[in-house]
């Protein structure tokens, strides 16, 4: 699909094993610096991951590249969050990002994408800084999500709800529901790429809302970087053997999928992100779907991989989120600054 409206990627929808990109016929490719690094550099069917060389950035120092962290997981008042509420939060942050960078490709941004050094974490983020880069940590209520072009037949027992037509007329994105053991699990069609997946208790979901101009203007690199975050966080947690698979996105352990990815990018600003299965309860509703449309493939979680049965080896969402935070900071060369999580 081709668009000649701007000199950067306008929309990218990637997830599981599907890729759709709209872009201009010509663009400038940022110079890639190559240097030795101890983390994984596995080649992929959709590009390679290579570390950011901060010396090539205008900031040049991770402590100067400060990014908001909306943490709905490790805060004392944390609880599971309805999917639509956090979806709206993402769209709001993306809107602030797009307002910051302006409408034209040559427009100067209204302010920098990173938080000013002289601003400490406050009870209220200044309206003028809501468009800075941000990351969301959240644990959702049970929900199945479908990508833009996902096949609903990958949901077992799928049926449209009585309100589906009304929702289509309202937003153009239909919502459905699936009954499981007399419990209705909502199904939401969203604007990411990829097939159906599940979010719910026991799973850590991470949504980076970042401007890739400050990292690498390469959607393929970004997907590999998200995978690298997952692999590094799993290593920090003591999970061995996490890897990628050829021709698929996501991360696998013991030939089972432990983490899934699905994103959208507009004018280099990303939304949606990754989901990592942590606790055993995160696996409860995967039997209701064919995850990512991959027939015959199993899913796993971190605590299932600790086969010793030692409860002390198992992780809570809060405990594992600490490793993910560290991995994000290392891979993207940033410092995460806690932001108020009131919506």
Protein Blocks (a to p, Z undefined) as FASTA:
>chain_A
ZZfkbcbdfbdcdehjaccddddfbdcdddddddddfbdcddcfebccddddfklpmnlp
aklmccddddfklpmkbccddfklmmmmmmmmmmmmmmmnojbfklccfbdfbdcfklcc
dfbdcfklmmpccdddddddddddddfklcfklpghiacdfklmmmmmmnopacddddee
hiacdddddfbecddddddehiacddddddfklmcgcfklmmmmmmmmmmmmmmmnopgh
iacdehiacddeehiafbdcddddeehiaeejidddfbfmlmmmmmmpcehhighiacdd
fklmmmnopaklpccfklmmmmmmmmmmmmnopacddddfbZZ
